[in-house]
């Protein structure tokens, strides 16, 4: 084993001697990896060091008040917001991607326009979605600052992401699967939903995980649509404050910095937990 490693090292070293540019690229890649990991660890460490000592039982009280500055209503509102947004965006995004990939003509100009538009919408700042949601849902439709206004705005915001990731996942399935299914007499609908879609589930879930991260960490769009009322919403037409908005509100007031750090820790743990659970589910489905 050691001999193989030494031989591999010698071969690589000789190659780098013949091609110094490869060695420079390797060093740059390793430096980039080190900087990325270092910045990530620095941010996580900063949040944990400043936030963990400030986590107190009163921060998890069910009712919010100026005495406890509880984040529990924000946690519940975050779960509601995430569930509602995914409930609206995921089915539309997946079915749209299925149509673009499996049913629409590859050379269709409309398909090219839709894909270009989808990629463009992915790069629009969230504040623009927030202003659109405010004008459309809060003002025009008269929903006021509400959970449903925020959820619809976020579903529109994450829809391009889900469509593009689902398209890539479907296109990664080999064409031989489709040809074999058609050769056995299966129809288009059966092939797509019983063969192609299950194979693409891990890739689709990866897009959903990214969408969840964007929903949980969003604040700009929700300030204009869901509002900042710190209470558990009784219905979808009640105002709601998510964890990211709650943290922003605490920091903007300048009086509750310690509680804001504690909220950042809970938000970090929530995002990591959701991503870990989603990855676990994706691996289980991929194994099946």
ZAVEXKE-861483 format. One record per residue (C-alpha): x, y, z; residue in three letters. Coordinates in nm, 4 decimals. Layout:
BEGIN
<site><u>X</u><v>Y</v><w>Z</w><res>ALA</res></site>
...
//
This chain:
BEGIN
<site><u>0.0000</u><v>0.0000</v><w>0.0000</w><res>UNK</res></site>
<site><u>0.2800</u><v>0.2389</v><w>0.0966</w><res>UNK</res></site>
<site><u>0.4717</u><v>0.1482</v><w>-0.2189</w><res>UNK</res></site>
<site><u>0.1689</u><v>0.2338</v><w>-0.4326</w><res>UNK</res></site>
<site><u>0.1355</u><v>0.5694</v><w>-0.2613</w><res>UNK</res></site>
<site><u>0.5019</u><v>0.6472</v><w>-0.3062</w><res>UNK</res></site>
<site><u>0.4872</u><v>0.5472</v><w>-0.6724</w><res>UNK</res></site>
<site><u>0.1808</u><v>0.7642</v><w>-0.7290</w><res>UNK</res></site>
<site><u>0.3494</u><v>1.0581</v><w>-0.5567</w><res>UNK</res></site>
<site><u>0.6596</u><v>1.0173</v><w>-0.7734</w><res>UNK</res></site>
<site><u>0.4547</u><v>1.0022</v><w>-1.0913</w><res>UNK</res></site>
<site><u>0.2613</u><v>1.3154</v><w>-0.9951</w><res>UNK</res></site>
<site><u>0.5797</u><v>1.4979</v><w>-0.8967</w><res>UNK</res></site>
<site><u>0.7452</u><v>1.4125</v><w>-1.2275</w><res>UNK</res></site>
<site><u>0.4368</u><v>1.5352</v><w>-1.4125</w><res>UNK</res></site>
<site><u>0.4423</u><v>1.8643</v><w>-1.2206</w><res>UNK</res></site>
<site><u>0.8123</u><v>1.9053</v><w>-1.3072</w><res>UNK</res></site>
<site><u>0.7337</u><v>1.8660</v><w>-1.6767</w><res>UNK</res></site>
<site><u>0.4275</u><v>2.0929</v><w>-1.6503</w><res>UNK</res></site>
<site><u>0.4807</u><v>2.3688</v><w>-1.3902</w><res>UNK</res></site>
<site><u>0.1456</u><v>2.5208</v><w>-1.4835</w><res>UNK</res></site>
<site><u>-0.0336</u><v>2.2165</v><w>-1.3410</w><res>UNK</res></site>
<site><u>0.1491</u><v>2.2608</v><w>-1.0100</w><res>UNK</res></site>
<site><u>0.0486</u><v>2.6278</v><w>-0.9973</w><res>UNK</res></site>
<site><u>-0.3150</u><v>2.5369</v><w>-1.0654</w><res>UNK</res></site>
<site><u>-0.3050</u><v>2.2710</v><w>-0.7932</w><res>UNK</res></site>
<site><u>-0.1671</u><v>2.5216</v><w>-0.5422</w><res>UNK</res></site>
<site><u>-0.4353</u><v>2.7779</v><w>-0.6366</w><res>UNK</res></site>
<site><u>-0.7101</u><v>2.5162</v><w>-0.5997</w><res>UNK</res></site>
<site><u>-0.5810</u><v>2.4071</v><w>-0.2588</w><res>UNK</res></site>
<site><u>-0.5577</u><v>2.7694</v><w>-0.1459</w><res>UNK</res></site>
<site><u>-0.9146</u><v>2.8354</v><w>-0.2634</w><res>UNK</res></site>
<site><u>-1.0394</u><v>2.5313</v><w>-0.0725</w><res>UNK</res></site>
<site><u>-0.8499</u><v>2.6369</v><w>0.2403</w><res>UNK</res></site>
<site><u>-0.9836</u><v>2.9941</v><w>0.2249</w><res>UNK</res></site>
<site><u>-1.3415</u><v>2.8763</v><w>0.1681</w><res>UNK</res></site>
<site><u>-1.3318</u><v>2.6295</v><w>0.4564</w><res>UNK</res></site>
<site><u>-1.1562</u><v>2.8832</v><w>0.6782</w><res>UNK</res></site>
<site><u>-1.4166</u><v>3.1550</v><w>0.6160</w><res>UNK</res></site>
<site><u>-1.6988</u><v>2.9063</v><w>0.6764</w><res>UNK</res></site>
<site><u>-1.5488</u><v>2.7869</v><w>1.0046</w><res>UNK</res></site>
<site><u>-1.4829</u><v>3.1463</v><w>1.1091</w><res>UNK</res></site>
<site><u>-1.8451</u><v>3.2473</v><w>1.0511</w><res>UNK</res></site>
<site><u>-1.9869</u><v>2.9415</v><w>1.2278</w><res>UNK</res></site>
<site><u>-1.7450</u><v>2.9835</v><w>1.5175</w><res>UNK</res></site>
<site><u>-1.8286</u><v>3.3544</v><w>1.5522</w><res>UNK</res></site>
<site><u>-2.2025</u><v>3.2813</v><w>1.5617</w><res>UNK</res></site>
<site><u>-2.1666</u><v>2.9974</v><w>1.8129</w><res>UNK</res></site>
<site><u>-1.9277</u><v>3.1841</v><w>2.0440</w><res>UNK</res></site>
<site><u>-2.1508</u><v>3.4914</v><w>2.0592</w><res>UNK</res></site>
<site><u>-2.4832</u><v>3.3121</v><w>2.0514</w><res>UNK</res></site>
<site><u>-2.4651</u><v>3.0033</v><w>2.2726</w><res>UNK</res></site>
<site><u>-2.3980</u><v>3.1947</v><w>2.5996</w><res>UNK</res></site>
<site><u>-2.7072</u><v>3.4089</v><w>2.5309</w><res>UNK</res></site>
<site><u>-2.9527</u><v>3.1218</v><w>2.4804</w><res>UNK</res></site>
<site><u>-3.1971</u><v>3.1333</v><w>2.7710</w><res>UNK</res></site>
<site><u>-3.5215</u><v>2.9443</v><w>2.8495</w><res>UNK</res></site>
<site><u>-3.7324</u><v>3.2603</v><w>2.8224</w><res>UNK</res></site>
<site><u>-3.6332</u><v>3.2911</v><w>2.4562</w><res>UNK</res></site>
<site><u>-3.8511</u><v>2.9848</v><w>2.3880</w><res>UNK</res></site>
<site><u>-4.1667</u><v>3.1077</v><w>2.5591</w><res>UNK</res></site>
<site><u>-4.4804</u><v>3.0654</v><w>2.3501</w><res>UNK</res></site>
<site><u>-4.5904</u><v>3.4291</v><w>2.3875</w><res>UNK</res></site>
<site><u>-4.3623</u><v>3.7101</v><w>2.2748</w><res>UNK</res></site>
<site><u>-4.3126</u><v>4.0126</v><w>2.4966</w><res>UNK</res></site>
<site><u>-4.0574</u><v>4.2903</v><w>2.5403</w><res>UNK</res></site>
<site><u>-3.9400</u><v>4.1157</v><w>2.8566</w><res>UNK</res></site>
<site><u>-3.8545</u><v>3.7748</v><w>2.7102</w><res>UNK</res></site>
<site><u>-3.8037</u><v>3.8603</v><w>2.3378</w><res>UNK</res></site>
<site><u>-3.9136</u><v>3.5037</v><w>2.2628</w><res>UNK</res></site>
<site><u>-3.8241</u><v>3.3548</v><w>1.9260</w><res>UNK</res></site>
<site><u>-4.0777</u><v>3.0705</v><w>1.9466</w><res>UNK</res></site>
<site><u>-4.3437</u><v>3.2527</v><w>1.7387</w><res>UNK</res></site>
<site><u>-4.0745</u><v>3.3167</v><w>1.4781</w><res>UNK</res></site>
<site><u>-3.9757</u><v>2.9477</v><w>1.4747</w><res>UNK</res></site>
<site><u>-4.3370</u><v>2.8409</v><w>1.4223</w><res>UNK</res></site>
<site><u>-4.3865</u><v>3.1064</v><w>1.1540</w><res>UNK</res></site>
<site><u>-4.0691</u><v>2.9893</v><w>0.9770</w><res>UNK</res></site>
<site><u>-4.1993</u><v>2.6318</v><w>0.9655</w><res>UNK</res></site>
<site><u>-4.5377</u><v>2.7500</v><w>0.8353</w><res>UNK</res></site>
<site><u>-4.3761</u><v>2.9753</v><w>0.5748</w><res>UNK</res></site>
<site><u>-4.1446</u><v>2.7007</v><w>0.4518</w><res>UNK</res></site>
<site><u>-4.4227</u><v>2.4415</v><w>0.4289</w><res>UNK</res></site>
<site><u>-4.6637</u><v>2.6743</v><w>0.2448</w><res>UNK</res></site>
<site><u>-4.3994</u><v>2.7975</v><w>-0.0001</w><res>UNK</res></site>
<site><u>-4.2849</u><v>2.4453</v><w>-0.0868</w><res>UNK</res></site>
<site><u>-4.6435</u><v>2.3240</v><w>-0.1146</w><res>UNK</res></site>
<site><u>-4.7053</u><v>2.5784</v><w>-0.3892</w><res>UNK</res></site>
<site><u>-4.3676</u><v>2.5875</v><w>-0.5649</w><res>UNK</res></site>
<site><u>-4.2541</u><v>2.2229</v><w>-0.5717</w><res>UNK</res></site>
<site><u>-4.5461</u><v>2.0665</v><w>-0.7672</w><res>UNK</res></site>
<site><u>-4.5539</u><v>2.3518</v><w>-1.0201</w><res>UNK</res></site>
<site><u>-4.1766</u><v>2.3465</v><w>-1.0601</w><res>UNK</res></site>
<site><u>-4.1507</u><v>1.9690</v><w>-1.1029</w><res>UNK</res></site>
<site><u>-4.4399</u><v>1.9433</v><w>-1.3504</w><res>UNK</res></site>
<site><u>-4.3050</u><v>2.2387</v><w>-1.5500</w><res>UNK</res></site>
<site><u>-3.9620</u><v>2.0762</v><w>-1.5700</w><res>UNK</res></site>
<site><u>-4.1182</u><v>1.7443</v><w>-1.6766</w><res>UNK</res></site>
<site><u>-4.3017</u><v>1.9169</v><w>-1.9598</w><res>UNK</res></site>
<site><u>-3.9916</u><v>2.1074</v><w>-2.0760</w><res>UNK</res></site>
<site><u>-3.7701</u><v>1.7988</v><w>-2.0623</w><res>UNK</res></site>
<site><u>-3.9935</u><v>1.5098</v><w>-2.1628</w><res>UNK</res></site>
<site><u>-4.2817</u><v>1.6508</v><w>-2.3689</w><res>UNK</res></site>
<site><u>-4.1765</u><v>1.9795</v><w>-2.5322</w><res>UNK</res></site>
<site><u>-3.9806</u><v>1.9761</v><w>-2.8562</w><res>UNK</res></site>
<site><u>-3.6082</u><v>2.0220</v><w>-2.8047</w><res>UNK</res></site>
<site><u>-3.5850</u><v>2.2783</v><w>-3.0856</w><res>UNK</res></site>
<site><u>-3.8867</u><v>2.4796</v><w>-2.9742</w><res>UNK</res></site>
<site><u>-3.8228</u><v>2.8526</v><w>-2.9488</w><res>UNK</res></site>
<site><u>-4.0769</u><v>2.8780</v><w>-2.6684</w><res>UNK</res></site>
<site><u>-3.8778</u><v>2.6299</v><w>-2.4597</w><res>UNK</res></site>
<site><u>-3.5596</u><v>2.8338</v><w>-2.5142</w><res>UNK</res></site>
<site><u>-3.7414</u><v>3.1524</v><w>-2.4111</w><res>UNK</res></site>
<site><u>-3.8788</u><v>2.9840</v><w>-2.0981</w><res>UNK</res></site>
<site><u>-3.5351</u><v>2.8539</v><w>-1.9968</w><res>UNK</res></site>
<site><u>-3.3730</u><v>3.1910</v><w>-2.0571</w><res>UNK</res></site>
<site><u>-3.6445</u><v>3.3619</v><w>-1.8553</w><res>UNK</res></site>
<site><u>-3.6085</u><v>3.1090</v><w>-1.5745</w><res>UNK</res></site>
<site><u>-3.2339</u><v>3.1644</v><w>-1.5527</w><res>UNK</res></site>
<site><u>-3.2891</u><v>3.5406</v><w>-1.5544</w><res>UNK</res></site>
<site><u>-3.5456</u><v>3.5230</v><w>-1.2737</w><res>UNK</res></site>
<site><u>-3.2999</u><v>3.3212</v><w>-1.0643</w><res>UNK</res></site>
<site><u>-3.0652</u><v>3.6192</v><w>-1.0528</w><res>UNK</res></site>
<site><u>-3.3167</u><v>3.8864</v><w>-0.9528</w><res>UNK</res></site>
<site><u>-3.2541</u><v>4.0280</v><w>-0.6007</w><res>UNK</res></site>
<site><u>-3.5046</u><v>3.9207</v><w>-0.3384</w><res>UNK</res></site>
<site><u>-3.5956</u><v>4.2814</v><w>-0.2609</w><res>UNK</res></site>
<site><u>-3.7474</u><v>4.3071</v><w>-0.6101</w><res>UNK</res></site>
<site><u>-3.9667</u><v>4.0037</v><w>-0.5355</w><res>UNK</res></site>
<site><u>-4.0626</u><v>4.1689</v><w>-0.2085</w><res>UNK</res></site>
<site><u>-4.1723</u><v>4.4896</v><w>-0.3801</w><res>UNK</res></site>
<site><u>-4.3670</u><v>4.2886</v><w>-0.6375</w><res>UNK</res></site>
<site><u>-4.5370</u><v>4.0888</v><w>-0.3620</w><res>UNK</res></site>
<site><u>-4.6191</u><v>4.4079</v><w>-0.1739</w><res>UNK</res></site>
<site><u>-4.7780</u><v>4.5733</v><w>-0.4762</w><res>UNK</res></site>
<site><u>-4.9537</u><v>4.2605</v><w>-0.6031</w><res>UNK</res></site>
<site><u>-5.0655</u><v>4.0681</v><w>-0.2958</w><res>UNK</res></site>
<site><u>-5.0633</u><v>4.3187</v><w>-0.0118</w><res>UNK</res></site>
<site><u>-5.2068</u><v>4.6199</v><w>-0.1976</w><res>UNK</res></site>
<site><u>-5.3867</u><v>4.4988</v><w>-0.5128</w><res>UNK</res></site>
<site><u>-5.5396</u><v>4.1771</v><w>-0.3773</w><res>UNK</res></site>
<site><u>-5.5887</u><v>4.3246</v><w>-0.0310</w><res>UNK</res></site>
<site><u>-5.4250</u><v>4.0417</v><w>0.1621</w><res>UNK</res></site>
<site><u>-5.2406</u><v>4.2935</v><w>0.3823</w><res>UNK</res></site>
<site><u>-4.9254</u><v>4.1775</v><w>0.5597</w><res>UNK</res></site>
<site><u>-4.9925</u><v>3.8069</v><w>0.5927</w><res>UNK</res></site>
<site><u>-4.8474</u><v>3.4586</v><w>0.5934</w><res>UNK</res></site>
<site><u>-5.0067</u><v>3.3754</v><w>0.2578</w><res>UNK</res></site>
<site><u>-4.8689</u><v>3.6925</v><w>0.0915</w><res>UNK</res></site>
<site><u>-4.5171</u><v>3.6033</v><w>0.2062</w><res>UNK</res></site>
<site><u>-4.5520</u><v>3.2365</v><w>0.1082</w><res>UNK</res></site>
<site><u>-4.6774</u><v>3.3140</v><w>-0.2435</w><res>UNK</res></site>
<site><u>-4.3964</u><v>3.5657</v><w>-0.2937</w><res>UNK</res></site>
<site><u>-4.1355</u><v>3.3136</v><w>-0.1793</w><res>UNK</res></site>
<site><u>-4.2864</u><v>3.0383</v><w>-0.3957</w><res>UNK</res></site>
<site><u>-4.2474</u><v>3.2639</v><w>-0.7000</w><res>UNK</res></site>
<site><u>-3.8914</u><v>3.3412</v><w>-0.5939</w><res>UNK</res></site>
<site><u>-3.7816</u><v>2.9759</v><w>-0.5586</w><res>UNK</res></site>
<site><u>-3.9765</u><v>2.8475</v><w>-0.8594</w><res>UNK</res></site>
<site><u>-3.6942</u><v>2.9106</v><w>-1.1126</w><res>UNK</res></site>
<site><u>-3.4483</u><v>2.7276</v><w>-0.8870</w><res>UNK</res></site>
<site><u>-3.6699</u><v>2.4206</v><w>-0.8595</w><res>UNK</res></site>
<site><u>-3.7434</u><v>2.4162</v><w>-1.2339</w><res>UNK</res></site>
<site><u>-3.3768</u><v>2.4334</v><w>-1.3333</w><res>UNK</res></site>
<site><u>-3.2539</u><v>2.1736</v><w>-1.0827</w><res>UNK</res></site>
<site><u>-3.5374</u><v>1.9378</v><w>-1.1726</w><res>UNK</res></site>
<site><u>-3.4577</u><v>1.9784</v><w>-1.5437</w><res>UNK</res></site>
<site><u>-3.0941</u><v>1.8927</v><w>-1.4818</w><res>UNK</res></site>
<site><u>-3.1913</u><v>1.5907</v><w>-1.2732</w><res>UNK</res></site>
<site><u>-3.4276</u><v>1.4607</v><w>-1.5435</w><res>UNK</res></site>
<site><u>-3.1738</u><v>1.5147</v><w>-1.8215</w><res>UNK</res></site>
<site><u>-2.9114</u><v>1.3243</v><w>-1.6230</w><res>UNK</res></site>
<site><u>-3.1211</u><v>1.0058</v><w>-1.6503</w><res>UNK</res></site>
<site><u>-2.9793</u><v>0.8027</v><w>-1.9451</w><res>UNK</res></site>
<site><u>-3.1899</u><v>0.7870</v><w>-2.2614</w><res>UNK</res></site>
<site><u>-3.1457</u><v>0.4093</v><w>-2.2590</w><res>UNK</res></site>
<site><u>-3.3955</u><v>0.3967</v><w>-1.9708</w><res>UNK</res></site>
<site><u>-3.6576</u><v>0.5657</v><w>-2.1855</w><res>UNK</res></site>
<site><u>-3.5808</u><v>0.3545</v><w>-2.4912</w><res>UNK</res></site>
<site><u>-3.5937</u><v>0.0326</v><w>-2.2901</w><res>UNK</res></site>
<site><u>-3.9272</u><v>0.1277</v><w>-2.1362</w><res>UNK</res></site>
<site><u>-4.0773</u><v>0.2194</v><w>-2.4735</w><res>UNK</res></site>
<site><u>-3.9381</u><v>-0.1017</v><w>-2.6205</w><res>UNK</res></site>
<site><u>-4.1255</u><v>-0.3033</v><w>-2.3571</w><res>UNK</res></site>
<site><u>-4.4506</u><v>-0.1347</v><w>-2.4561</w><res>UNK</res></site>
<site><u>-4.4799</u><v>0.1202</v><w>-2.1721</w><res>UNK</res></site>
<site><u>-4.6456</u><v>0.4514</v><w>-2.2457</w><res>UNK</res></site>
<site><u>-4.4991</u><v>0.7993</v><w>-2.2064</w><res>UNK</res></site>
<site><u>-4.6822</u><v>0.8774</v><w>-1.8833</w><res>UNK</res></site>
<site><u>-4.5851</u><v>0.5474</v><w>-1.7218</w><res>UNK</res></site>
<site><u>-4.2210</u><v>0.5880</v><w>-1.8269</w><res>UNK</res></site>
<site><u>-4.1951</u><v>0.9391</v><w>-1.6889</w><res>UNK</res></site>
<site><u>-4.3640</u><v>0.8838</v><w>-1.3520</w><res>UNK</res></site>
<site><u>-4.2619</u><v>0.5241</v><w>-1.2775</w><res>UNK</res></site>
<site><u>-3.9097</u><v>0.5175</v><w>-1.4195</w><res>UNK</res></site>
<site><u>-3.7572</u><v>0.8573</v><w>-1.5006</w><res>UNK</res></site>
<site><u>-3.8911</u><v>1.0585</v><w>-1.2077</w><res>UNK</res></site>
<site><u>-3.7849</u><v>0.8097</v><w>-0.9352</w><res>UNK</res></site>
<site><u>-3.4330</u><v>0.8017</v><w>-1.0791</w><res>UNK</res></site>
<site><u>-3.4179</u><v>1.1822</v><w>-1.0687</w><res>UNK</res></site>
<site><u>-3.5479</u><v>1.2166</v><w>-0.7109</w><res>UNK</res></site>
<site><u>-3.2044</u><v>1.2739</v><w>-0.5484</w><res>UNK</res></site>
<site><u>-3.1309</u><v>1.5614</v><w>-0.7864</w><res>UNK</res></site>
<site><u>-3.4785</u><v>1.7065</v><w>-0.7364</w><res>UNK</res></site>
<site><u>-3.4368</u><v>1.6919</v><w>-0.3588</w><res>UNK</res></site>
<site><u>-3.1059</u><v>1.8736</v><w>-0.3910</w><res>UNK</res></site>
<site><u>-3.2934</u><v>2.1626</v><w>-0.5529</w><res>UNK</res></site>
<site><u>-3.5598</u><v>2.1510</v><w>-0.2819</w><res>UNK</res></site>
<site><u>-3.2864</u><v>2.1668</v><w>-0.0152</w><res>UNK</res></site>
<site><u>-3.1437</u><v>2.4797</v><w>-0.1786</w><res>UNK</res></site>
<site><u>-3.4935</u><v>2.6274</v><w>-0.1931</w><res>UNK</res></site>
<site><u>-3.5486</u><v>2.5571</v><w>0.1777</w><res>UNK</res></site>
<site><u>-3.2233</u><v>2.7309</v><w>0.2624</w><res>UNK</res></site>
<site><u>-3.3297</u><v>3.0363</v><w>0.0641</w><res>UNK</res></site>
<site><u>-3.6728</u><v>3.0446</v><w>0.2287</w><res>UNK</res></site>
<site><u>-3.5401</u><v>3.0124</v><w>0.5831</w><res>UNK</res></site>
<site><u>-3.2720</u><v>3.2755</v><w>0.5303</w><res>UNK</res></site>
<site><u>-3.4919</u><v>3.5263</v><w>0.3474</w><res>UNK</res></site>
<site><u>-3.5794</u><v>3.8562</v><w>0.5133</w><res>UNK</res></site>
<site><u>-3.5984</u><v>4.1355</v><w>0.2541</w><res>UNK</res></site>
<site><u>-3.8945</u><v>3.9905</v><w>0.0628</w><res>UNK</res></site>
<site><u>-4.0847</u><v>3.9000</v><w>0.3803</w><res>UNK</res></site>
<site><u>-4.0607</u><v>4.2407</v><w>0.5450</w><res>UNK</res></site>
<site><u>-4.2729</u><v>4.3827</v><w>0.2616</w><res>UNK</res></site>
<site><u>-4.5203</u><v>4.0942</v><w>0.2438</w><res>UNK</res></site>
<site><u>-4.5484</u><v>3.8948</v><w>0.5682</w><res>UNK</res></site>
<site><u>-4.4788</u><v>4.1806</v><w>0.8059</w><res>UNK</res></site>
<site><u>-4.2989</u><v>4.1770</v><w>1.1408</w><res>UNK</res></site>
<site><u>-4.5697</u><v>4.0929</v><w>1.3950</w><res>UNK</res></site>
<site><u>-4.4116</u><v>3.8672</v><w>1.6599</w><res>UNK</res></site>
<site><u>-4.6951</u><v>3.6239</v><w>1.7208</w><res>UNK</res></site>
<site><u>-4.7965</u><v>3.2759</v><w>1.6134</w><res>UNK</res></site>
<site><u>-5.0281</u><v>3.3237</v><w>1.3111</w><res>UNK</res></site>
<site><u>-5.3790</u><v>3.1943</v><w>1.3708</w><res>UNK</res></site>
<site><u>-5.4555</u><v>3.1781</v><w>0.9984</w><res>UNK</res></site>
<site><u>-5.2821</u><v>3.2275</v><w>0.6662</w><res>UNK</res></site>
<site><u>-5.4085</u><v>3.5881</v><w>0.6565</w><res>UNK</res></site>
<site><u>-5.2348</u><v>3.6845</v><w>0.9813</w><res>UNK</res></site>
<site><u>-4.9006</u><v>3.8605</v><w>0.9823</w><res>UNK</res></site>
<site><u>-4.5982</u><v>3.6467</v><w>1.0636</w><res>UNK</res></site>
<site><u>-4.2352</u><v>3.7086</v><w>1.1556</w><res>UNK</res></site>
<site><u>-3.9836</u><v>3.4436</v><w>1.0517</w><res>UNK</res></site>
<site><u>-3.6522</u><v>3.3832</v><w>1.2288</w><res>UNK</res></site>
<site><u>-3.4482</u><v>3.5855</v><w>0.9813</w><res>UNK</res></site>
<site><u>-3.6882</u><v>3.8813</v><w>1.0067</w><res>UNK</res></site>
<site><u>-3.6923</u><v>3.8412</v><w>1.3861</w><res>UNK</res></site>
<site><u>-3.3132</u><v>3.8621</v><w>1.3968</w><res>UNK</res></site>
<site><u>-3.3154</u><v>4.1661</v><w>1.1671</w><res>UNK</res></site>
<site><u>-3.5746</u><v>4.3396</v><w>1.3861</w><res>UNK</res></site>
<site><u>-3.3740</u><v>4.2764</v><w>1.7030</w><res>UNK</res></site>
<site><u>-3.0520</u><v>4.4092</v><w>1.5486</w><res>UNK</res></site>
<site><u>-3.2200</u><v>4.7128</v><w>1.3917</w><res>UNK</res></site>
<site><u>-3.3542</u><v>4.8208</v><w>1.7307</w><res>UNK</res></site>
<site><u>-3.0029</u><v>4.8049</v><w>1.8732</w><res>UNK</res></site>
<site><u>-3.1210</u><v>4.7004</v><w>2.2205</w><res>UNK</res></site>
<site><u>-3.1334</u><v>4.3218</v><w>2.1873</w><res>UNK</res></site>
<site><u>-2.8016</u><v>4.2267</v><w>2.0294</w><res>UNK</res></site>
<site><u>-2.7535</u><v>3.9282</v><w>2.2608</w><res>UNK</res></site>
<site><u>-3.0969</u><v>3.7882</v><w>2.1723</w><res>UNK</res></site>
<site><u>-3.0163</u><v>3.8396</v><w>1.8034</w><res>UNK</res></site>
<site><u>-2.7005</u><v>3.6280</v><w>1.8376</w><res>UNK</res></site>
<site><u>-2.9029</u><v>3.3553</v><w>2.0110</w><res>UNK</res></site>
<site><u>-3.1538</u><v>3.3678</v><w>1.7267</w><res>UNK</res></site>
<site><u>-2.8688</u><v>3.3302</v><w>1.4765</w><res>UNK</res></site>
<site><u>-2.7584</u><v>3.0092</v><w>1.6512</w><res>UNK</res></site>
<site><u>-3.1105</u><v>2.8640</v><w>1.6377</w><res>UNK</res></site>
<site><u>-3.1422</u><v>2.9642</v><w>1.2715</w><res>UNK</res></site>
<site><u>-2.8089</u><v>2.7985</v><w>1.1932</w><res>UNK</res></site>
<site><u>-2.9074</u><v>2.4783</v><w>1.3717</w><res>UNK</res></site>
<site><u>-3.2468</u><v>2.4780</v><w>1.1965</w><res>UNK</res></site>
<site><u>-3.0913</u><v>2.5127</v><w>0.8499</w><res>UNK</res></site>
<site><u>-2.8302</u><v>2.2434</v><w>0.9180</w><res>UNK</res></site>
<site><u>-3.0969</u><v>2.0111</v><w>1.0592</w><res>UNK</res></site>
<site><u>-3.3279</u><v>2.0564</v><w>0.7596</w><res>UNK</res></site>
<site><u>-3.0419</u><v>2.0019</v><w>0.5154</w><res>UNK</res></site>
<site><u>-2.9223</u><v>1.6917</v><w>0.7010</w><res>UNK</res></site>
<site><u>-3.2732</u><v>1.5448</v><w>0.7070</w><res>UNK</res></site>
<site><u>-3.3264</u><v>1.6180</v><w>0.3379</w><res>UNK</res></site>
<site><u>-2.9889</u><v>1.4652</v><w>0.2470</w><res>UNK</res></site>
<site><u>-3.0716</u><v>1.1549</v><w>0.4495</w><res>UNK</res></site>
<site><u>-3.4039</u><v>1.1158</v><w>0.2696</w><res>UNK</res></site>
<site><u>-3.2326</u><v>1.1696</v><w>-0.0682</w><res>UNK</res></site>
<site><u>-2.9767</u><v>0.8962</v><w>0.0077</w><res>UNK</res></site>
<site><u>-3.2501</u><v>0.6539</v><w>0.1130</w><res>UNK</res></site>
<site><u>-3.4451</u><v>0.7187</v><w>-0.2048</w><res>UNK</res></site>
<site><u>-3.1303</u><v>0.6868</v><w>-0.4163</w><res>UNK</res></site>
<site><u>-3.0551</u><v>0.3489</v><w>-0.2553</w><res>UNK</res></site>
<site><u>-3.4026</u><v>0.2259</v><w>-0.3396</w><res>UNK</res></site>
//
